[in-house]
Amino acid sequence: MAEAPVPLSDTEIEERLRELPGWTRSGNEITRSFGIRYHGGVAMIVHVADVERLIGHHADIDLRWSMVRFGITTHDAGHKLTKADFDLAQRIDTIAAAHEAKPL
């Protein structure tokens, strides 16, 4: 049986956020928004979803006409932040850059 994910301490979360400019903490979630036209946002979301499927970790995604917002937390850790959240955030940054999404 797989081990339960380990929540990070507030200090660890702050350290990891410093490594990911543009991501902010909102309670037990990290969030970031990108400006991108609707159909480009759909393509970016499909790309993110494919990576999420491979790594077994998923963001909450909010698609608007000219913006995509990602919210990440680890549900299996009681909606706490874990290493997996920051790994996914870094992957999303890379995918967003490949789709020429503009950080908001």
N, CA, C and O atoms as a DFTB+ gen file, in Angstrom:
416 C
 N C O
     1  1       0.840      -1.176       0.000
     2  2       0.000       0.000       0.000
     3  2       0.889       1.245       0.000
     4  3       1.898       1.296       0.703
     5  1       0.509       2.236      -0.786
     6  2       1.306       3.458      -0.895
     7  2       1.218       4.271       0.393
     8  3       0.197       4.282       1.081
     9  1       2.317       4.945       0.692
    10  2       2.337       5.807       1.872
    11  2       1.514       7.059       1.618
    12  3       1.453       7.560       0.496
    13  1       0.884       7.557       2.670
    14  2       0.121       8.799       2.564
    15  2       1.084       9.956       2.336
    16  3       2.177       9.971       2.902
    17  1       0.691      10.930       1.510
    18  2       1.543      12.108       1.307
    19  2       1.733      12.879       2.609
    20  3       0.830      12.954       3.442
    21  1       2.914      13.446       2.765
    22  2       3.259      14.170       3.989
    23  2       3.069      15.670       3.770
    24  3       3.712      16.249       2.894
    25  1       2.196      16.308       4.554
    26  2       2.020      17.763       4.430
    27  2       3.318      18.495       4.782
    28  3       4.077      18.065       5.650
    29  1       3.552      19.610       4.088
    30  2       4.715      20.446       4.355
    31  2       4.409      21.411       5.493
    32  3       3.255      21.772       5.722
    33  1       5.458      21.824       6.204
    34  2       5.301      22.849       7.243
    35  2       5.162      24.214       6.571
    36  3       5.470      24.363       5.389
    37  1       4.700      25.197       7.320
    38  2       4.584      26.557       6.779
    39  2       5.929      27.062       6.276
    40  3       5.989      27.728       5.243
    41  1       7.009      26.756       6.991
    42  2       8.352      27.176       6.574
    43  2       8.727      26.525       5.247
    44  3       9.253      27.191       4.356
    45  1       8.463      25.235       5.112
    46  2       8.769      24.532       3.860
    47  2       7.944      25.090       2.709
    48  3       8.444      25.215       1.591
    49  1       6.691      25.423       2.973
    50  2       5.826      25.986       1.932
    51  2       6.378      27.326       1.469
    52  3       6.458      27.581       0.268
    53  1       6.758      28.181       2.403
    54  2       7.307      29.488       2.044
    55  2       8.599      29.341       1.231
    56  3       8.815      30.081       0.271
    57  1       9.449      28.397       1.609
    58  2      10.691      28.154       0.863
    59  2      10.378      27.722      -0.561
    60  3      10.998      28.205      -1.508
    61  1       9.432      26.828      -0.715
    62  2       9.086      26.335      -2.055
    63  2       8.417      27.419      -2.895
    64  3       8.625      27.479      -4.107
    65  1       7.620      28.269      -2.266
    66  2       6.997      29.369      -3.009
    67  2       8.044      30.339      -3.545
    68  3       7.877      30.894      -4.631
    69  1       9.112      30.545      -2.796
    70  2      10.190      31.426      -3.280
    71  2      10.826      30.868      -4.553
    72  3      11.362      31.627      -5.360
    73  1      10.772      29.560      -4.736
    74  2      11.341      28.916      -5.922
    75  2      10.374      28.953      -7.110
    76  3      10.754      28.608      -8.229
    77  1       9.128      29.370      -6.870
    78  2       8.109      29.393      -7.922
    79  2       7.439      30.765      -7.983
    80  3       6.292      30.912      -7.560
    81  1       8.144      31.771      -8.504
    82  2       7.558      33.111      -8.585
    83  2       6.227      33.077      -9.338
    84  3       6.087      32.391     -10.350
    85  1       5.262      33.826      -8.825
    86  2       3.950      33.896      -9.464
    87  2       2.910      33.024      -8.797
    88  3       1.713      33.276      -8.936
    89  1       3.341      32.005      -8.077
    90  2       2.406      31.163      -7.333
    91  2       2.192      31.782      -5.967
    92  3       3.142      32.244      -5.335
    93  1       0.949      31.794      -5.507
    94  2       0.638      32.336      -4.199
    95  2      -0.127      31.303      -3.382
    96  3      -0.792      30.414      -3.914
    97  1      -0.007      31.456      -2.095
    98  2      -0.714      30.555      -1.192
    99  2      -2.052      31.180      -0.809
   100  3      -2.133      32.358      -0.461
   101  1      -3.080      30.372      -0.882
   102  2      -4.410      30.775      -0.432
   103  2      -4.903      29.655       0.476
   104  3      -5.501      28.685       0.011
   105  1      -4.652      29.795       1.754
   106  2      -5.002      28.736       2.699
   107  2      -4.140      27.504       2.454
   108  3      -2.913      27.570       2.523
   109  1      -4.782      26.398       2.172
   110  2      -4.070      25.142       1.917
   111  2      -4.010      24.819       0.431
   112  3      -4.088      23.658       0.029
   113  1      -3.872      25.859      -0.371
   114  2      -3.820      25.710      -1.820
   115  2      -2.811      26.717      -2.360
   116  3      -2.649      27.802      -1.800
   117  1      -2.135      26.359      -3.446
   118  2      -1.330      27.339      -4.173
   119  2      -2.039      27.605      -5.494
   120  3      -2.612      26.699      -6.100
   121  1      -1.991      28.863      -5.934
   122  2      -2.733      29.256      -7.122
   123  2      -1.885      30.114      -8.047
   124  3      -0.942      30.785      -7.629
   125  1      -2.254      30.064      -9.305
   126  2      -1.636      30.951     -10.296
   127  2      -2.576      31.068     -11.479
   128  3      -3.243      30.104     -11.857
   129  1      -2.624      32.253     -12.059
   130  2      -3.456      32.500     -13.236
   131  2      -2.591      32.923     -14.412
   132  3      -1.545      33.551     -14.246
   133  1      -3.051      32.563     -15.598
   134  2      -2.364      32.900     -16.840
   135  2      -3.363      33.499     -17.806
   136  3      -4.500      33.040     -17.907
   137  1      -2.927      34.533     -18.518
   138  2      -3.733      35.112     -19.573
   139  2      -3.492      34.355     -20.864
   140  3      -2.355      34.209     -21.313
   141  1      -4.584      33.874     -21.459
   142  2      -4.500      33.148     -22.728
   143  2      -5.904      33.128     -23.325
   144  3      -6.889      33.016     -22.595
   145  1      -5.998      33.235     -24.630
   146  2      -7.310      33.210     -25.271
   147  2      -7.971      31.860     -25.052
   148  3      -7.292      30.856     -24.832
   149  1      -9.273      31.838     -25.113
   150  2     -10.062      30.670     -24.732
   151  2      -9.580      29.364     -25.364
   152  3      -9.298      28.405     -24.645
   153  1      -9.480      29.311     -26.677
   154  2      -9.104      28.050     -27.328
   155  2      -7.654      27.661     -27.025
   156  3      -7.336      26.474     -26.947
   157  1      -6.789      28.638     -26.858
   158  2      -5.429      28.353     -26.420
   159  2      -5.425      27.801     -25.008
   160  3      -4.631      26.921     -24.676
   161  1      -6.329      28.331     -24.167
   162  2      -6.461      27.834     -22.806
   163  2      -6.924      26.394     -22.773
   164  3      -6.462      25.602     -21.952
   165  1      -7.844      26.056     -23.676
   166  2      -8.313      24.666     -23.763
   167  2      -7.150      23.746     -24.126
   168  3      -6.980      22.685     -23.525
   169  1      -6.355      24.155     -25.106
   170  2      -5.198      23.340     -25.510
   171  2      -4.206      23.189     -24.360
   172  3      -3.670      22.103     -24.137
   173  1      -3.964      24.274     -23.632
   174  2      -3.044      24.219     -22.502
   175  2      -3.577      23.283     -21.424
   176  3      -2.816      22.507     -20.845
   177  1      -4.874      23.349     -21.151
   178  2      -5.479      22.481     -20.141
   179  2      -5.355      21.013     -20.537
   180  3      -5.069      20.169     -19.687
   181  1      -5.562      20.700     -21.794
   182  2      -5.422      19.316     -22.252
   183  2      -3.982      18.843     -22.039
   184  3      -3.757      17.708     -21.620
   185  1      -3.023      19.699     -22.322
   186  2      -1.608      19.376     -22.118
   187  2      -1.335      19.125     -20.630
   188  3      -0.696      18.136     -20.270
   189  1      -1.822      20.022     -19.772
   190  2      -1.650      19.853     -18.322
   191  2      -2.318      18.564     -17.865
   192  3      -1.731      17.803     -17.096
   193  1      -3.540      18.308     -18.329
   194  2      -4.279      17.115     -17.908
   195  2      -3.548      15.833     -18.295
   196  3      -3.576      14.855     -17.548
   197  1      -2.899      15.830     -19.445
   198  2      -2.149      14.649     -19.871
   199  2      -0.981      14.387     -18.922
   200  3      -0.724      13.241     -18.553
   201  1      -0.276      15.441     -18.529
   202  2       0.827      15.299     -17.565
   203  2       0.283      14.878     -16.203
   204  3       0.866      14.022     -15.536
   205  1      -0.828      15.477     -15.792
   206  2      -1.422      15.121     -14.503
   207  2      -1.778      13.640     -14.447
   208  3      -1.562      12.980     -13.431
   209  1      -2.315      13.132     -15.527
   210  2      -2.671      11.708     -15.590
   211  2      -1.427      10.850     -15.400
   212  3      -1.470       9.838     -14.701
   213  1      -0.336      11.244     -16.011
   214  2       0.908      10.471     -15.917
   215  2       1.503      10.487     -14.518
   216  3       2.057       9.482     -14.073
   217  1       1.397      11.617     -13.813
   218  2       2.006      11.710     -12.483
   219  2       1.022      11.390     -11.360
   220  3       1.427      11.244     -10.207
   221  1      -0.262      11.281     -11.684
   222  2      -1.258      10.925     -10.687
   223  2      -1.568      12.025      -9.693
   224  3      -1.872      11.751      -8.532
   225  1      -1.494      13.270     -10.142
   226  2      -1.802      14.409      -9.269
   227  2      -2.483      15.470     -10.123
   228  3      -2.071      15.709     -11.258
   229  1      -3.522      16.107      -9.590
   230  2      -4.351      16.989     -10.398
   231  2      -4.604      18.338      -9.737
   232  3      -4.716      18.447      -8.516
   233  1      -4.691      19.353     -10.576
   234  2      -5.044      20.703     -10.132
   235  2      -6.532      20.926     -10.348
   236  3      -7.153      20.263     -11.179
   237  1      -7.097      21.856      -9.601
   238  2      -8.417      22.383      -9.928
   239  2      -8.168      23.465     -10.968
   240  3      -7.287      24.307     -10.793
   241  1      -8.940      23.447     -12.048
   242  2      -8.697      24.352     -13.168
   243  2      -9.960      25.142     -13.465
   244  3     -11.051      24.583     -13.570
   245  1      -9.793      26.459     -13.599
   246  2     -10.888      27.370     -13.903
   247  2     -10.564      28.069     -15.217
   248  3      -9.642      28.882     -15.281
   249  1     -11.318      27.754     -16.258
   250  2     -11.114      28.347     -17.588
   251  2     -12.118      29.453     -17.813
   252  3     -13.323      29.247     -17.670
   253  1     -11.625      30.630     -18.167
   254  2     -12.467      31.773     -18.531
   255  2     -12.124      32.182     -19.959
   256  3     -11.246      31.589     -20.586
   257  1     -12.818      33.193     -20.470
   258  2     -12.609      33.599     -21.858
   259  2     -11.154      33.941     -22.155
   260  3     -10.643      33.572     -23.212
   261  1     -10.481      34.633     -21.252
   262  2      -9.112      35.063     -21.543
   263  2      -8.146      34.728     -20.408
   264  3      -7.126      35.397     -20.242
   265  1      -8.470      33.682     -19.619
   266  2      -7.650      33.366     -18.465
   267  2      -7.865      31.916     -18.035
   268  3      -8.955      31.360     -18.169
   269  1      -6.787      31.323     -17.515
   270  2      -6.878      30.007     -16.875
   271  2      -6.273      30.145     -15.485
   272  3      -5.181      30.693     -15.332
   273  1      -6.979      29.650     -14.468
   274  2      -6.493      29.669     -13.091
   275  2      -6.316      28.231     -12.625
   276  3      -7.191      27.384     -12.812
   277  1      -5.165      27.978     -12.015
   278  2      -4.874      26.660     -11.450
   279  2      -4.842      26.775      -9.929
   280  3      -4.263      27.718      -9.390
   281  1      -5.445      25.846      -9.255
   282  2      -5.388      25.739      -7.803
   283  2      -4.934      24.333      -7.455
   284  3      -5.498      23.355      -7.945
   285  1      -3.919      24.227      -6.613
   286  2      -3.345      22.911      -6.320
   287  2      -3.290      22.673      -4.814
   288  3      -2.858      23.538      -4.052
   289  1      -3.729      21.502      -4.403
   290  2      -3.606      21.005      -3.045
   291  2      -3.593      19.481      -3.133
   292  3      -3.939      18.916      -4.170
   293  1      -3.206      18.828      -2.071
   294  2      -3.198      17.366      -2.082
   295  2      -4.408      16.865      -1.303
   296  3      -4.439      16.925      -0.074
   297  1      -5.395      16.373      -2.029
   298  2      -6.631      15.888      -1.418
   299  2      -6.355      14.710      -0.484
   300  3      -6.965      14.599       0.580
   301  1      -5.425      13.823      -0.891
   302  2      -5.110      12.630      -0.096
   303  2      -4.386      12.961       1.207
   304  3      -4.229      12.094       2.066
   305  1      -3.949      14.201       1.357
   306  2      -3.277      14.621       2.588
   307  2      -4.205      15.519       3.408
   308  3      -3.745      16.314       4.228
   309  1      -5.504      15.386       3.183
   310  2      -6.461      16.213       3.927
   311  2      -6.510      17.644       3.432
   312  3      -6.712      18.573       4.215
   313  1      -6.325      17.824       2.120
   314  2      -6.317      19.162       1.507
   315  2      -5.207      20.021       2.098
   316  3      -5.419      21.187       2.432
   317  1      -4.034      19.437       2.221
   318  2      -2.829      20.131       2.684
   319  2      -1.842      20.203       1.531
   320  3      -1.985      19.490       0.538
   321  1      -0.840      21.065       1.665
   322  2       0.187      21.205       0.631
   323  2       1.316      20.210       0.870
   324  3       1.788      20.038       1.993
   325  1       1.740      19.553      -0.224
   326  2       2.812      18.563      -0.184
   327  2       3.807      18.851      -1.310
   328  3       3.585      19.730      -2.142
   329  1       4.902      18.098      -1.320
   330  2       5.898      18.235      -2.394
   331  2       5.257      18.078      -3.764
   332  3       5.632      18.774      -4.707
   333  1       4.293      17.170      -3.882
   334  2       3.647      16.909      -5.167
   335  2       2.989      18.159      -5.742
   336  3       2.958      18.335      -6.960
   337  1       2.468      19.018      -4.889
   338  2       1.819      20.243      -5.358
   339  2       2.810      21.179      -6.032
   340  3       2.512      21.780      -7.064
   341  1       3.974      21.292      -5.447
   342  2       4.988      22.187      -5.996
   343  2       5.622      21.607      -7.258
   344  3       6.016      22.348      -8.158
   345  1       5.717      20.288      -7.319
   346  2       6.193      19.636      -8.540
   347  2       5.214      19.909      -9.682
   348  3       5.628      20.250     -10.790
   349  1       3.928      19.759      -9.412
   350  2       2.921      20.024     -10.435
   351  2       2.936      21.494     -10.847
   352  3       2.815      21.798     -12.033
   353  1       3.081      22.402      -9.899
   354  2       3.134      23.832     -10.223
   355  2       4.286      24.131     -11.182
   356  3       4.129      24.895     -12.135
   357  1       5.432      23.528     -10.924
   358  2       6.586      23.733     -11.806
   359  2       6.291      23.196     -13.211
   360  3       6.656      23.822     -14.206
   361  1       5.645      22.062     -13.286
   362  2       5.282      21.491     -14.587
   363  2       4.277      22.389     -15.315
   364  3       4.374      22.579     -16.527
   365  1       3.317      22.937     -14.572
   366  2       2.338      23.841     -15.184
   367  2       3.026      25.084     -15.723
   368  3       2.684      25.546     -16.811
   369  1       3.984      25.636     -14.992
   370  2       4.732      26.797     -15.486
   371  2       5.404      26.490     -16.821
   372  3       5.368      27.310     -17.739
   373  1       6.008      25.326     -16.929
   374  2       6.689      24.932     -18.163
   375  2       5.697      24.793     -19.310
   376  3       5.961      25.249     -20.422
   377  1       4.561      24.168     -19.043
   378  2       3.532      23.988     -20.073
   379  2       2.952      25.340     -20.484
   380  3       2.747      25.589     -21.672
   381  1       2.688      26.210     -19.517
   382  2       2.133      27.534     -19.826
   383  2       3.085      28.321     -20.728
   384  3       2.651      28.985     -21.669
   385  1       4.371      28.243     -20.435
   386  2       5.358      28.941     -21.276
   387  2       5.345      28.374     -22.694
   388  3       5.449      29.129     -23.660
   389  1       5.220      27.068     -22.828
   390  2       5.184      26.437     -24.154
   391  2       3.956      26.876     -24.949
   392  3       3.986      26.896     -26.180
   393  1       2.887      27.225     -24.255
   394  2       1.650      27.679     -24.907
   395  2       1.582      29.206     -24.995
   396  3       0.565      29.767     -25.404
   397  1       2.668      29.867     -24.608
   398  2       2.766      31.318     -24.647
   399  2       1.696      32.003     -23.811
   400  3       1.230      33.089     -24.156
   401  1       1.307      31.362     -22.704
   402  2       0.367      31.976     -21.762
   403  2       1.110      33.037     -20.970
   404  3       2.275      32.850     -20.620
   405  1       0.463      34.122     -20.693
   406  2       1.086      35.245     -19.979
   407  2       0.733      35.184     -18.496
   408  3      -0.447      35.157     -18.147
   409  1       1.717      35.164     -17.633
   410  2       1.430      35.177     -16.194
   411  2       0.644      36.437     -15.818
   412  3       0.949      37.532     -16.290
   413  1      -0.357      36.269     -14.974
   414  2      -1.151      37.419     -14.498
   415  2      -0.779      37.755     -13.069
   416  3      -1.333      38.689     -12.490
